Amino acid sequence: MIVTVFSTKSYDRTFMEKAAGSLHTLRFVEDRLTAATATLAQGSTAVCAFVNDQVDAAALQVFKDVGVEIVALRSAGFNNVDMAAAKRLGIAVARVPAYSPEAVSEHTVALILSLDRNIHRAYARVREGNFALEGLLGFNLHGRTVGIVGTGRVGAGVARIMLGFGCKVIAHDVIPNVACAALGVTYTTLDTLLAEADIVSLHCPLTDATRHLIDAPAIDRMKHGVMLINTSRGGMIDTAAVIQGLKSGRIGHLGLDVYEEEEELFFEDLSSEVIQDDAFERLLMFSNVLVTGHQGFFTHEALSAIAKTTMANLSSFETGGHATYQLAG
Ligand SMILES: NC(=O)c1ccc[n+]([C@@H]2O[C@H](COP(=O)([O-])OP(=O)(O)OC[C@H]3O[C@@H](n4cnc5c(N)ncnc54)[C@H](O)[C@@H]3O)[C@@H](O)[C@H]2O)c1
């Protein structure tokens, strides 16, 4: 198939070309997918899109007009796709449900450890010859309570690692994971989790039910000085409420790999530009906030698995009319 790959970075090209071999012809474009850039797919039967591409009704209509039959997401999340429009237009949507959950679980734990022991601050200090320890005091993870919201593939991985640290792990999920429970994870309500956890880590998909799950009332229920981690989707957190929580001290540490308005920022080098997002800039002013730019998935293993599954989705659609991991409209 001829496939237009949107939001291409050098690493996408490397891993996808290797996985495609001679099976598919890939046309890489650097543009982020919007209704305005969708016409770049002219001449291809398939489109490959990433997390911040806008696969909305207008973009899908353009795809329909130029003959695109399938959108293959190189991501697990599909909150950026208007599934009703795709169904109405008869365009198939496929995704990569599980590529390397360990990549995201391990990045989550990297944020927890860095924030707890102030590694981000120590790194900057030592480079300037400042070896003072004031302000770097951490706490032992051993014996702490970690609250995991969403114990699917990523959340379960975080639970396993944190149990290994000697933490008590409590969780909330609409469908509890029996494997997690067998490891010693205790399921509870969201309210109890928020009240008891020293560390709250979010691992749900972004849906109408989870949008702004962490808002001002939820923050008010948390322990004073709680560590809040979000490596799932930015929309799970009300950024304005979290900034207030940081100012009051209710939130003692904040680790983000995702951000509500990340489409305008992440995956680009904006180091020579003035960032216009005031809320994002405010977050960066707090020394107890650590933000990474949606890199949880970014390991060799994950990129390789994403590319292979994406090509398998395209091949099965081409030969059998149905992608391996096709989403129901
Ligand atoms: N940062 C990154 O690079 C990166 C990479 C991959 C995935 N993600 C994100 O991580 C999140 C988790 O991914 P996953 O692969 O573990 O997904 P998953 O589908 O395996 O697990 C999600 C879990 O959330 C639960 N859930 C759904 N709605 C809920 C609700 N309202 N309350 C509580 N629990 C709820 C589900 O029952 C499920 O157990 C997703 O948002 C995904 O988009 C981020």
The ligand as a MOL file (V3000), in Angstrom:
LIG
                    3D

  0  0  0     0  0            999 V3000
M  V30 BEGIN CTAB
M  V30 COUNTS 44 48 0 0 0
M  V30 BEGIN ATOM
M  V30 1 N 3.3460 8.6100 27.7570 0
M  V30 2 C 3.3600 7.7760 26.7270 0
M  V30 3 O 4.2800 7.7750 25.8970 0
M  V30 4 C 2.2540 6.7550 26.5820 0
M  V30 5 C 2.4710 5.6230 25.8090 0
M  V30 6 C 1.4770 4.6480 25.7200 0
M  V30 7 C 0.2660 4.8170 26.3720 0
M  V30 8 N 0.0600 5.9750 27.0810 0 CHG=1
M  V30 9 C -1.2140 6.1720 27.7810 0
M  V30 10 O -1.2090 5.4090 28.9670 0
M  V30 11 C -2.5530 5.1070 29.3380 0
M  V30 12 C -2.6580 3.6490 29.7660 0
M  V30 13 O -2.2660 2.8130 28.6820 0
M  V30 14 P -2.4650 1.2370 28.7860 0
M  V30 15 O -1.7900 0.6480 27.5990 0
M  V30 16 O -2.1240 0.7670 30.1550 0 CHG=-1
M  V30 17 O -4.0570 1.1360 28.5880 0
M  V30 18 P -4.9650 -0.1050 28.9840 0
M  V30 19 O -6.1780 0.0000 28.1060 0
M  V30 20 O -4.2030 -1.3690 29.0070 0
M  V30 21 O -5.3980 0.2260 30.4990 0
M  V30 22 C -6.2290 1.3070 30.8430 0
M  V30 23 C -6.9450 0.9370 32.1330 0
M  V30 24 O -7.7320 2.0700 32.5360 0
M  V30 25 C -8.9520 1.5610 33.0440 0
M  V30 26 N -9.9780 2.5990 33.0280 0
M  V30 27 C -10.7050 3.0430 31.9720 0
M  V30 28 N -11.5390 4.0140 32.3740 0
M  V30 29 C -11.3340 4.1750 33.7020 0
M  V30 30 C -11.9090 5.0280 34.6680 0
M  V30 31 N -12.8690 5.9010 34.3630 0
M  V30 32 N -11.4520 4.9340 35.9550 0
M  V30 33 C -10.4950 4.0310 36.2830 0
M  V30 34 N -9.9160 3.2090 35.3870 0
M  V30 35 C -10.3320 3.2800 34.1270 0
M  V30 36 C -9.2880 0.3730 32.1540 0
M  V30 37 O -10.2330 -0.4850 32.7600 0
M  V30 38 C -7.9060 -0.2640 31.9870 0
M  V30 39 O -7.6500 -1.2140 32.9820 0
M  V30 40 C -3.4160 5.4960 28.1170 0
M  V30 41 O -3.9690 6.7810 28.3650 0
M  V30 42 C -2.4320 5.6460 27.0120 0
M  V30 43 O -2.8920 6.5520 26.0540 0
M  V30 44 C 1.0230 6.9240 27.2070 0
M  V30 END ATOM
M  V30 BEGIN BOND
M  V30 1 1 1 2
M  V30 2 2 2 3
M  V30 3 1 2 4
M  V30 4 1 4 5
M  V30 5 2 4 44
M  V30 6 2 5 6
M  V30 7 1 6 7
M  V30 8 2 7 8
M  V30 9 1 8 9
M  V30 10 1 8 44
M  V30 11 1 9 10
M  V30 12 1 9 42
M  V30 13 1 10 11
M  V30 14 1 11 12
M  V30 15 1 11 40
M  V30 16 1 12 13
M  V30 17 1 13 14
M  V30 18 2 14 15
M  V30 19 1 14 16
M  V30 20 1 14 17
M  V30 21 1 17 18
M  V30 22 2 18 19
M  V30 23 1 18 20
M  V30 24 1 18 21
M  V30 25 1 21 22
M  V30 26 1 22 23
M  V30 27 1 23 24
M  V30 28 1 23 38
M  V30 29 1 24 25
M  V30 30 1 25 26
M  V30 31 1 25 36
M  V30 32 1 26 27
M  V30 33 1 26 35
M  V30 34 2 27 28
M  V30 35 1 28 29
M  V30 36 1 29 30
M  V30 37 2 29 35
M  V30 38 1 30 31
M  V30 39 2 30 32
M  V30 40 1 32 33
M  V30 41 2 33 34
M  V30 42 1 34 35
M  V30 43 1 36 37
M  V30 44 1 36 38
M  V30 45 1 38 39
M  V30 46 1 40 41
M  V30 47 1 40 42
M  V30 48 1 42 43
M  V30 END BOND
M  V30 END CTAB
M  END
